[in-house]
Amino acid sequence: MALGAAFLPQRRGIPDPRREAMWLLARAWGVEEIALRLHPERVVPAEVEARYRGWLERRAAGEPAHHLTGECEFWGRSFAVSPAVLVPRPETELAVQVALELPLSPTARVLDVGTGSGCIAVTLAAERPRWRVSAVDVSSHALEVARANAARHAVEIEFHEADLTSSMDPPWDLIVANLPYIPTADLAALPREVGFDPVAALDGGADGLDLIRRLIADLPRLLRPCGGAVLELGEDQADAVAKIAGTAGLGVARRIKDPGGCERVVVLQPR
Ligand SMILES: C[S@@+](CC[C@H](N)C(=O)[O-])C[C@H]1O[C@@H](n2cnc3c(N)ncnc32)[C@H](O)[C@@H]1O
C-alpha cells in the first residue's frame, strides 16, 4: 500500500491516491480490498508487483484506473471496458433507475441507443428478465465489448450495428439513450482522463444535441402510444430538449436532477 501511495501523486483526478492505489493493488492481485486491509503483512508476489507498478505509472501519467483494469462497476455489476467504449458513469445509473420505475408491461420491448459497453441494456435485461432488450451502436468495436458484457451477465440482447434508429422497426415500449452530448467546442477543456474515452462517445456537435435531436425526431415513429423515452443529458440541455420534443409532438413527462442539481435525465412520451 505504501508502494502505491508513493507512486500516485495528489492532484486533480486522483483525489485519494492511497485509496486508489489499494484498489489497483487488489485488482492486480485478484483479491478483495478487505483482504489487503486485514493482512497487510502478506508479501506481494513478484508478478503482481510488476503489474501493479506498471498500472501505477500509467495512472500517474493520467490514464483512468478503469482503463488499466479493463473493468468498471455499474449498478452493482462488473462490466468489461476498453478504449472502444465510454467508461460507464455513475450519472447513467440515474437513467437506469428512472427506466426501471416506469410502469411498463412485464414483456416490454426495450431499445438502448448508443449502447457502448452495454451497461444500460445489460442492466435492464438483468433486472427485468422478461423484457425483450435490443441495443444499437454505430461502433462495431463497442458492440464487441457490449456482447461480451451480455455474455458475462448471461442476458440475451439483440445487438445492431447502425446509425441511431433509422433501421429499427417499431413499436418500442421503452427507448433509453445516453448519446454523446458534449458540445464540440467544450471537448478540449475536458479533464485529461476524459481524453481516454472515444471522441465518438462524447462529441454531440455544435450545441451537443446533434444526435439527441435526430433521435427525438424518430421517436414518434418508434414509440408505442403509451411508451416512453429516457434520455441522459448534459448540463443546461433540458430546456432545449423539451423544445425539440415539443416540436416532434412529444411531451416531457419528467425532468430528473442528479445529486449535483443538473437536470440529467428526461422522460419523453407521445402526446
Ligand atoms: C456517451 S456513450 C454511452 C455509452 C453507454 N450507453 C453508457 O451509457 O455508458 C455514446 C455511445 O453512442 C454511440 N454512438 C455515437 N454516434 C452514434 C450513432 N450515430 N448511432 C449509434 N450510436 C452512436 C457511441 O459509439 C457510444 O458508444
The ligand as an SDF file (V2000), in Angstrom:
LIG
                    3D

 27 29  0  0  0  0  0  0  0  0999 V2000
  -21.9880    8.5420  -24.2690 C   0  0  0  0  0  0  0  0  0  0  0  0
  -21.6330    6.9500  -24.9700 S   0  0  0  0  0  0  0  0  0  0  0  0
  -22.7480    5.9640  -23.9900 C   0  0  0  0  0  0  0  0  0  0  0  0
  -22.3640    4.5330  -23.8540 C   0  0  0  0  0  0  0  0  0  0  0  0
  -23.2390    3.7610  -22.8610 C   0  0  0  0  0  0  0  0  0  0  0  0
  -24.6190    3.7330  -23.2830 N   0  0  0  0  0  0  0  0  0  0  0  0
  -23.1420    4.3570  -21.4830 C   0  0  0  0  0  0  0  0  0  0  0  0
  -24.1320    4.9390  -21.0170 O   0  0  0  0  0  0  0  0  0  0  0  0
  -22.0820    4.2540  -20.8640 O   0  0  0  0  0  0  0  0  0  0  0  0
  -22.4510    7.1090  -26.5290 C   0  0  0  0  0  0  0  0  0  0  0  0
  -22.4220    5.9200  -27.4420 C   0  0  0  0  0  0  0  0  0  0  0  0
  -23.1560    6.2820  -28.6160 O   0  0  0  0  0  0  0  0  0  0  0  0
  -22.5190    5.7270  -29.7410 C   0  0  0  0  0  0  0  0  0  0  0  0
  -22.8950    6.4900  -30.9350 N   0  0  0  0  0  0  0  0  0  0  0  0
  -22.3690    7.6760  -31.3630 C   0  0  0  0  0  0  0  0  0  0  0  0
  -22.9600    8.0640  -32.5060 N   0  0  0  0  0  0  0  0  0  0  0  0
  -23.8770    7.0950  -32.8030 C   0  0  0  0  0  0  0  0  0  0  0  0
  -24.7880    6.9130  -33.8680 C   0  0  0  0  0  0  0  0  0  0  0  0
  -24.8940    7.8010  -34.8590 N   0  0  0  0  0  0  0  0  0  0  0  0
  -25.5650    5.8140  -33.8680 N   0  0  0  0  0  0  0  0  0  0  0  0
  -25.4570    4.8920  -32.8650 C   0  0  0  0  0  0  0  0  0  0  0  0
  -24.6040    5.0090  -31.8290 N   0  0  0  0  0  0  0  0  0  0  0  0
  -23.8320    6.0990  -31.7960 C   0  0  0  0  0  0  0  0  0  0  0  0
  -21.0480    5.7810  -29.4140 C   0  0  0  0  0  0  0  0  0  0  0  0
  -20.3160    4.8490  -30.1950 O   0  0  0  0  0  0  0  0  0  0  0  0
  -21.0590    5.4770  -27.9170 C   0  0  0  0  0  0  0  0  0  0  0  0
  -20.8860    4.0980  -27.6900 O   0  0  0  0  0  0  0  0  0  0  0  0
  1  2  1  0
  2  3  1  0
  2 10  1  0
  3  4  1  0
  4  5  1  0
  5  6  1  0
  5  7  1  0
  7  8  2  0
  7  9  1  0
 10 11  1  0
 11 12  1  0
 11 26  1  0
 12 13  1  0
 13 14  1  0
 13 24  1  0
 14 15  1  0
 14 23  1  0
 15 16  2  0
 16 17  1  0
 17 18  1  0
 17 23  2  0
 18 19  1  0
 18 20  2  0
 20 21  1  0
 21 22  2  0
 22 23  1  0
 24 25  1  0
 24 26  1  0
 26 27  1  0
M  CHG  2   2   1   9  -1
M  END
$$$$
